[in-house]
């Protein structure tokens, strides 16, 4: 019981620490007025107190409020930083063009390159640590009733792959020059990224062994839930965005084509999996 409470506390303190780092970076690059973002951590603190007191740290079976509140506390900071660095990159590009023939152009380019490198490191670092914190936190959070350690290990392995794909999506898309100069596209990519993060509070592997039932949904609940998440939250939206970037904006290179094909294959296989589940259910009944 003591270890369970400690793990629950450590996971939430890890969430709070990372959120504070993100808010601190926003305050550093923007203005102290953005300290109001710390208020977004308050729901996570309240959830921590309630869960430790009433549930002795145990998470819920199907859903993790702690992870949801963590995402709510950190994602706005990342949005603000991405927006700030987006406009900063545009300003740098205009400045470089203006000072191209200036005698001080070498010094200007050097300073702007240094600032750009630091901003890119911060952006990538926050995205990386967000995903790592989610996986480590989910591992530390005591499982709820009905979730076995085997199911939790399956869930963590699934999320490691998902995290790698999400990181590749944001780092690849937002680094493209044609994407950087398009405000609507940048915000669309961030919106799809935010939408994809909503799968982390869900426990999609904890119903892998449903008892037989007369209902298709009850019998194959976990499989259908995984298919829905893949089609509408992860691979489906990623595939659409990558296709738009390639065919509407002319951004085509080897890695983008590879991950587009990968998303297409996963969507196709998920649809085929859904077809197999329905056919097996019809045959057995």
N, C-alpha and C positions, 0 to 999 in steps of 0.2 A: 504493500500500500504506500509506504514512504517513497520507494523508488518511482512508483507510478506518478505520485504528486510532483516529485522533483523533475521527472522527464517532461511532464505537462508544463511546469513552470519555466524550465529552461527553453523549451520550444517557443513559448510565447515571448520570453525575454529576447530571444534571438530575432523574432519577428519585429519587436519594438525597436531593437537596436538598429536593424537594417532600415527601418522606416525613418528613424531619427537621422541616420547618415544621409539618406536621400533628401530629407527636408533641409538638413544642414547645407548640402550642396546647392539646393535651390536658393537658400538665403544668401549664400556666398556669391552666386553669380547674378542674382536678381536684386533683392532688397529685403531688409529685415521685416518689412510688412508681411512677407510670405511665411512668417513664423506661425500664422494662423493654421497652417497645414498640420501642425502638431495636434490640433484638436481632432483630426481624423484618427488618431491613435486611441482616443478615448473609448470608442466602442470595443476595441480589442482588450483594453484594460478591464472594462466592465465584464466582458465575456470571461476573461481570465479569473476574476474574483468569483463569479457565479459558478463556473465550471469546477474550480478547485474546492469550493464550499459544498456544492450540491451533488456533484458527480465524482468527487475525489480525483479530478483530472481526466476522467475517461471521455473520449470523443464520442460522437454519435455514429450510428451504424452507416447511414447513407450519405451523410453530409457533415462537413467540418466548418462550423461557424468561425473558428479561430483563423483558418486559412482565408476565408472570405473577408473577414475584417482586416486581416493583414494586407490583402490585395487592395482593399479600399483605402488603406492608409498610405500605401507606397506608390500605386499606379498614378495618381494625380501628380506627384512630384516628378516622376519620370516623363509624363506628358509635358509638363512645364519646361523641363530641361531640354527635351527634344525640340520643342517649339522655339526655345531660346537659341539653341545651337543652330537650328534651321535658319533663322533670320540672321544669325551671326555669320554663318557660312555664305549667305547671299550677300551680306554687306562686305565680307572679305573679297568675294569674287569681283564686286563692283570696284572696290578699292584697288585691287591688283590691276584691273583694266585701266583705271584712271592714272595710276602711278607707273605704268609699264615703262615709260621713257624718262622717268624721274631719276636724278642722280642718287637719290636715296632709296631707289626701288629694291635694291638688294637687301638693305636693312629691313625694309617694310615686309618684304617677302619672308625673311627669316623669322621675324616676330610673329607674323600671321601663321606660318607653318608650325611654330612652337605652340601657339594658342590652339590651333586646330588639332594638333597631336594630343594635347592635354584634354581637350573637350571630347575627342573621340575615345580616349582611354577611359574617361569618366562614364561616358554613355555606355560603352561596351561593358565596363566593369559593373555598373549597376544592373544591366540586363543579366549578366552572368551570375552575379551574387544573388539576384532575385530568384532565379531558377534553382540555384544550389540551396538557398535558404528554404525554399518550398519543399524540396526533396528531403533535406535533413530534418526540417521541422515535422514533416509528415511521418518520417521514420520515428522521431522522438515522441510524438503525440501518442499517448496510450490509446489503444484500439477500443472501440465500443463493443457492446455485447453483440455477439453473432459474427464477429470478424476474427478469423484465425490468423496466426502468424504466417501461415503459408499463403493465405490470401493477401495479407499485407505485403509480403515479399513480392508476389506477382504484381501488385499495384505499383510498388516502387520501381520495379524493372520497366513497367509500362511507362511510367512518368519520366524515367531517365531518357528513354527514346523520344518521348514527346518534347521534353525540354531541349534536347539537342536540335530537333527540327524547328522549334519555335525560335531558338537563338539564331539558327542559320537563316530563317525567314527574315527576321528584323535586321540582322547585320548585313545580309546580302542585299535586301531591297533598299534600305535607307542609305547604303553606300554608293548607289548608282547616281551618276551625275545628272541624268535626265529625270530621275526621281526627286533629287534634292531641290531642283528648281521648280517643282510643281507642288503647290501648297495643298491642293485637293488630294493628290495622290499620297503625299506624306501623311496627311490626317486619316486617309482611308486605311493605309497600312497600319498606323497606330491603333485605329479602331478595330481592325481585324485581329491585331495582336492582343488587344485588351479582351476581346470576345473569346479568343482561344485560351486565355488564362483562367477563364471561369470553369474549365474542366478540372482544375486542381482541387477545389473544395469537395468535389464529388468522389465518392468511393465506388468506382465502376467495377471492381473485381471481387467485391464482397458477397456477391450473390451467384457465384459460379456454380454452386451446387444446389440449385432450386429443386424441391421435391416435385415429382410428376403431378401434373394438374390437367384438368380438362381444358384450360385456357392456354392458348398459344403464348400470350403475353406473360402469364405467370410461370409457365414452364421454361421459357427462354428469356427471362427478364434481363439478365446480365448481358447476354449476347446482343439482344436488340438495343439495349441502352448503349453499349459500346459502339454499335453501328451508327446510331443516331448522333453520338458525340463526334465520331469520325467524319460523318457526312456533313453535319451542319455547324460544328464548332471548330474542327481542326483541318483535316485534309481537304474538305470541300471548299471552304473559304480561301485556303492557301492556294489551291489550284486555280480558282477564279482570278485572284489577284495576280498570280504569276502569268496567267494567260493574257490578262489585260496589259501588263507591263511589256510583255513580248510583242504582242500584235498591235497594240494601240500606240505604244511609245517607242517601238523599234529597239528595245533592249534585249539582245540575244547573245548569250555566251554559254559556254559548256556547262557550268555549274547550275545556271538558271534552268537550262533545258533538262538537265538530269533531275533536279528536284521537282520540276513540273511533271515530268513523266512519272516520277515516284508517287506524287500526290494522285495522279490520274490512275495509276495501278492500284493504289490503296482504295480509292473510291470504287473502282470496278470490282475489286475483290470483296469489298464490304457489301456491295449490292448482290454479288453472287452468293455470299454467305447468307444474306437475308433470304434469297431465293431457295437455298438448300434447307434452311430452317423451316420455311413454310412448307416445302415439299415433304420433308421428313414428318412434319406434324400431320399433314394430310394423309400420308401413308399409314402412320401409326393409329390414325383414328378412322 
